[in-house]
């Protein structure tokens, strides 16, 4: 990092803060540089939802849809699916939560044709198809995730400031209080709480009243 800064004829004295996701290595770099880190808000949402997906009452539903989509991607079943629908199956990956949302959305789009009768000559076992109850649970899960998808898209906007991003996260917490563990301003994952809160305070009120936040913002 020091070498890169030097390539541009600068030193760490020219750096006020760092911006990245909230990974430990980035926090370690910020500590080494003795600079505050502004963590990616979208990354916070991603981490929170990945944790939500891993809960016992959710992972079972997601895994069943995932296994069905994997089977539908095989040549034997895919050929049958192409005769019924122009849509292709989507499988999830562990990198971004949005892939799980996309998979669920695609499952619901294909659900009308996903019956054991339509695929009786393929390698998909009858037990792999969702029951009516499981199908309704997936529909409810998608409804729950829709608002997160909208928030995630908004967080990618280049003209979004930290106050607006904070308001989006506060909206999630208001409806899902248990998510405050990672999404609140004082969450442990936030690298420099006083610095982050100080920026938000300035954007909202054009001043800072809290001494700790004021000290954190002294470089400005």
N, C-alpha and C positions, 0 to 999 in steps of 0.2 A: 504493500500500500504506500509506504514511504517513497519507493522508487517511482511509482506511477505519479504521485504528487510532484516529485522532483522533475519528471519529464516535462511538466507544464510550467516549470519555473516557480513553483510554489512550495510552501512548507506547511506543516500542521497549524501554524499560526494563522494561515488563511482559511482554515476549515473551522466552521462554527458548530456543525453537527453532521451526523451521518444519517442516511436514509436507506433502509433495506427491510427485508422481512425480519421476523422475530426469532430467527434461529440462534442457538447458543453461540455458534462461532462468530456471528455478527456482533453479538453482545460482547464477546471476548475482545474483538477488534476495537469496539468502541471504548472498552475499559482500558485497553492498551494505549489507545490514542488520547485517552482522558477527554473524550468528547461524548455528548449525549447522542443517543440513537432514537430516531423517529421510526417506529416500526410500522410496517404495512398493515392497514386496517383490514384489507381483504384477506390477508394471511391469518389474521386473528379469527375471522369468520370461518375460514377453511379449517383451522385447527379445532375450533369449537364443534363444527358439524361432523368432523371425522370422529371426534369423541362421542358425539350423539349417535352416530351410526354404529358404533361399537357396543352400545348398550344392548343388553340381552333381549329386550322386547322389540328391538329394531333390526339388529343384525340378522336374525333368523329370516325375516321377511325379505330383506335385501339379498341375502345369499340365495334364497330360492329363486328369485327373479334372475339373478346373475347366472346361476347354473342352467336355467332354462334358456337364457340368451346365448350362452356358450354352446349348448346343444343345437340351437337353431342356426348357429354360425357354421356348423359342420356341413360338408357337402351334401350328405344324404337328406338332412332336414331342410337345408337352405334351398335346394331345388324344389321341394314341395312348397315352401313358403313363397317362392317367386311366382308360383302359379296362382297364389291367393292374394298377395299384396306386393306393391312396388317398394314398400319400406323394408330396410335391412335391419337386422338385430344390432343392438348396441350393448357392449359389455362395459362394466365399470373398471376403473383402475384406482390405485391407492394414492395417486399424486394429487388430484384435485377432487373436491367433493362434487363439483359440477358434473363430473362423469357419471356419478351415481344418480343425480337428478335426471340427466339425459337418458340414462338407461331406463329409469322408472317411467319417464314420459313416453319413451318408445314402446315399452311394454304395454302401457295403457292404449296406445294407438293401435297396437297389434292384437289386443286382447280378444277382439270379436272373432278372430280366426284361430286363436290358440286353444284348440280343443283336441282331445285324444283321437276323435274320429278323423279329423283332418290329417293327423300325423300317424295314423295307425301302421303305416308301412315304413316308418322311419325308426331310428335308434333312440327315440325319446320315450321313456317309460311313462305310463299314465300318471304315476305318482308325482312326476315333475311339474305337471300343470297345476296352477293355483286353484284352490277351491273358491267358491263364491265368497266365503268369509275372508280368505286371504286376499282376494282381489279387491274387496271393499277396503281392507286395511291399507293396501298399496295406494288406492285412490286418496284416502285420508292423508297418507304420508306425503303424497305429492302436493296436496293442498297446503300442508304445513311448510313444505319446502319452497313453494312459489315465492313467498315474500323474501326468502333468503336469496333466491335467484335474482330478484329485482334489486335488492340491496347490493349484491355482488356486482351487477352490471353498472349501477350508479357509482360504486366505489372506483371503477376503472376510468371515470371521466377525468380528463386532464385539468379541467378548470375547477375541480372539487377541492375546497380547502379543508383544513383539519377540523374546523368547527362543524361544517356540514357532515363530514365523515363521522364525527363524534355523535351528532344528532341521530344518524342512521343506526349506530350501534346502541345508543340509548333507547331507540324505538324497539329494537330486538329485545333488550333487557326488560323493557316495560311489559312485554307480552310473554317473555320467557325468563323469569327472574333467576332461574337456576343457571343461566348462561353468564351471569355477572362475574363468575369466577375468572373467566378469561377476557371478557369483553368490557369490563368496567374500567374507569380511568385509573383505579388503584389496584388493578389486577397484578399479580406477581410477575406475569410475563412482560409487563411494560418496563423497559430498561430504565428510564429516568422519568418518574411520575411527575415530579415538580416541573421539569422542563416542558413536558408535553402539556400538562395542565396550564402552565403559564402561557403557552402559545394560544391555547383555546380561550383563556381568559382575555387576552389582548384582542383576539378576533371578535369576541362577544361583547366586551365592555370597553375596549380601547384603553384599559388600564389593568394593573395588578394590585390586589390588596393583600394577598398572602405573602408573608416574608420569605418562606422557603421557595416559593415560585419566583419571587423577585430576585433572589440570590442565584437561582438556576438560570435566569435570563440576563444576568449582569453583562454577558458578552455583547448584548444588543443595546 
